[in-house]
Amino acid sequence: MTDKLLYADLTYKVRGAFFTIYNILGFGHKEIIYQKALAKELDKIGIKYKREPRLKIIYDGDVLGTYVPDFLIEDKIIVELKSTQYFPPDLGKQILNYLKVTGYKLALAVNFGQSKLDIRRRILT
């Protein structure tokens, strides 16, 4: 039995945009530079997105606050961009918790701060 990746085609295109940006800009710029570059790349390839949307954090049926990711792609994929030497150690767990309280199923965390592009995929099962 083979498992089909969640949003496989869309994720493939978004990951391609990450690599295009990394190949052009390299590593180590401020996060805002990568945010602006990603918006340009997503526009070029025709992917709809919201930049820094305010997502409701829901607990027991009540809205407790908001979570603001860097991007929400096609109202399906949360994207968090980083430009640090290392991924924060708890980022994966934190992103899973954001998925849980917002109702989204997939997040991509990307670190442009290293000499090798680091993309991490988190799925809420």
Summary of the structure (lengths in Angstrom):
residues: 125
radius of gyration: 14.5
end to end distance: 17.9
largest distance: 45.1
contacts: 359
relative contact order: 0.19
helix: 35%
strand: 28%
